[in-house]
Amino acid sequence: MTNARAARIAENVSAVRSRIAAAAVRSGRDANDVSLVAVTKYVGLPEIEALIASGCYDLGESRPQSLWEKAAALSHTPVRWHLIGHLQRNKIRRTIPHLYRLHSGDSLRLLSEVDQEALTIDHPLDVLLEINISGDLTKHGFSSDELFAAAAQAAKLPRVRVRGLMAMSGLESSTTQTRQQFAAVRMLLDELNSRSIFPGKLTELSMGMSDDYESAILEGATMVRVGSALFEGLDV
Ligand SMILES: *Cc1c(COP(=O)(O)O)cnc(C)c1O
């Protein structure tokens, strides 16, 4: 990796962080109330090392296998790994030990197997329930109709600690629709809290990617998952 590439990544990180901070303040919060999960699925270890050097310790991968490989290679670093894509049930065992947080809690069957595995290895796991808010057929996640019954079941799994919700805007959605989808996810979180389905208050909303993270923050996102904006100008 050339110094110029590393410098470009540092600049991109700093630009994204400033925009996150400005949007957080516009939404009536502190800059620190919104965290950046840097999505590394497009890049290899040199670029990830440049991210780490720029202070990004929360990293997201969408494919379990890539996460295993990168986590093993970077086990000497303080990185916290977030799985943001679908977890196939036959990959649970190899994935959980690496995870700081599972954003893609997308079915009860998955969550109950994660709970079993978390018991076996004594590693309780923070999880977000993924909501398919756009209704795109290609997306995973609970529909808003399914959510409350599923949440009541998930609340019974002792080693799956549900912290909040995760969602993606629709592929074909306009800016206005995107914003409405994020607002709808926030309302679902409020509704889960007002029904006291979980013992503690759910606080996390993982929503917003390179094209829409500012809208997501304005609607209450506490974590944004940003990939391509961090690698602009790099030809990755
Ligand atoms: C790839 C991916 C992202 C990051 O997307 P960018 O548009 O590159 O920022 C965020 N969330 C999920 C679930 C992803 O798969």
The ligand as an SDF file (V2000), in Angstrom:
LIG
                    3D

 15 15  0  0  0  0  0  0  0  0999 V2000
  -22.1710   -3.3710    1.6950 C   0  0  0  0  0  0  0  0  0  0  0  0
  -23.0480   -3.0390    2.8180 C   0  0  0  0  0  0  0  0  0  0  0  0
  -22.9850   -1.7760    3.4240 C   0  0  0  0  0  0  0  0  0  0  0  0
  -22.0660   -0.6600    2.9500 C   0  0  0  0  0  0  0  0  0  0  0  0
  -22.4900   -0.2170    1.7040 O   0  0  0  0  0  0  0  0  0  0  0  0
  -21.8640    1.0830    1.0080 P   0  0  0  0  0  0  0  0  0  0  0  0
  -22.9450    1.5450    0.0990 O   0  0  0  0  0  0  0  0  0  0  0  0
  -20.6580    0.6030    0.2770 O   0  0  0  0  0  0  0  0  0  0  0  0
  -21.5470    2.0520    2.0580 O   0  0  0  0  0  0  0  0  0  0  0  0
  -23.8160   -1.5370    4.5030 C   0  0  0  0  0  0  0  0  0  0  0  0
  -24.6790   -2.4700    4.9610 N   0  0  0  0  0  0  0  0  0  0  0  0
  -24.7610   -3.6970    4.3980 C   0  0  0  0  0  0  0  0  0  0  0  0
  -25.7300   -4.6800    4.9740 C   0  0  0  0  0  0  0  0  0  0  0  0
  -23.9570   -4.0210    3.3150 C   0  0  0  0  0  0  0  0  0  0  0  0
  -24.0590   -5.2340    2.7680 O   0  0  0  0  0  0  0  0  0  0  0  0
  1  2  1  0
  2  3  1  0
  2 14  2  0
  3  4  1  0
  3 10  2  0
  4  5  1  0
  5  6  1  0
  6  7  2  0
  6  8  1  0
  6  9  1  0
 10 11  1  0
 11 12  2  0
 12 13  1  0
 12 14  1  0
 14 15  1  0
M  END
$$$$
